[in-house]
Amino acid sequence: MDFNLADKNVDLIKHRKTYFLFTIAIVLAGAILLSTLGLNLGIDFESGTRVDLVSEEPLTEEEIENEIAAVGLTADDITLAGENNEQASVQFIGDLDQEEALELQGHFEEAFGHEPNMSTVSPQIGRELAINALIATGLASLGIVIYVAIRFEFLYGLAAITALLYDAFFVVSAFSLLQLEINIPFIAAVLTVIGYSINDTIVTFDRIRENVRKEEQEKDIEDFDHLAGIVNKSLLQTLTRSINTVLTVLFAAVAIWLLGSEAITSFAFAIVIGLVAGTYSSLFLAAQLWLVWKNKHMQKQREKPAKEMEGSES
C-alpha cells in the first residue's frame, strides 16, 4: 500500500503528551491487573503433569473428561490437536502421585489403544524455568541497549528499551486480563514481538539520525521546534514502510490465530497484539521520548559554555 504521507502536512509530534499519558494509563492498568488477577501460569512454570494422548478416532473434550473422571481425577486444561482431533494434551496443575499417574496411564491406554506420553514438572523446575525466562529477557534487553548505544547513541538505546519493555508489558497485561495460559510458546511469542519491535524502531531511528546529520551540515539545530520538525519528517518518511510491514505480518498472524490449531492459538494471539503494541511504541513512544530527552540534552550543552564563562569571570 502507498499511503504517501512523506509530503503531507501531518504533525505526529503535536500530541506527544497525549501519547505519554495514554502509555502511562496502559501501564497503570496493567499493573493493577497483574496485582489483582495475576497470571495464569501453565505447568511450564508451575508444578504439574502433562499427558499427551493419541487415538485412532477423533477425540472430544467431553469424552476425555469422562475418562479422567472415571479414575477420580479432574483435568485443569484439555487441548485438542491433529487434523481430525485425534490427539490431545491434558494438563494437571500440581503433581500426580505415582499411583494416580500409573492408574491414569493404564486407563488411557485401555480406552484409546495407545500408551499416553506423560511428563511432570516439579515446583523447583517450574521456578527455575520462570527465573531463567526473566534472566533471558533481561539479558536480551541489556544487549539491545548496548547494541543501539554503540550503533547510534545512548539516548536512542534508552528510548528503544523503554518501548520494548512497554511492548512486553502490554502483552503480559493482556494475558492477565483474559487469563490466558503463560507457557513456553508465550515466551517465544514475546521474544518475537521484541525482535520485530526493535527492528521497526531501528529503521525509524536510522532515518532520524540521517536527517539530523543532513540538517546539521547546513545549520545548527536551534530549538525544540526545529528538532521536532526533523523527527516528524523522519516518522512520515518511514510510516508507510512501518504500516506495510506490520500489515504483512499481521495478516499471517491473524490467519494462524483464527484458522490454526488450538495448541498455537495463544501464541498467535500474543503475536497479533504484540505487533499492534510494537508499531504504536515505535512511532508514538520511542521516537517521541528520544525527541524530549535529546532536546533536554542539547539545552544542557548550550547552557554549559555560558556557565563556564560566568565561572571564569567570577
Salt bridges, closest charged atoms under 4 A:
ASP44 OD1 - ARG50 NH2 3.79
GLU56 OE2 - HIS114 NE2 2.76
GLU67 OE1 - HIS107 NE2 2.69
GLU153 OE2 - LYS294 NZ 3.46
ASP200 OD1 - ARG241 NH1 2.65
ASP206 OD1 - ARG209 NH2 2.90
GLU210 OE1 - ARG207 NE 3.92
GLU210 OE2 - LYS214 NZ 3.46
GLU215 OE2 - HIS226 NE2 2.80
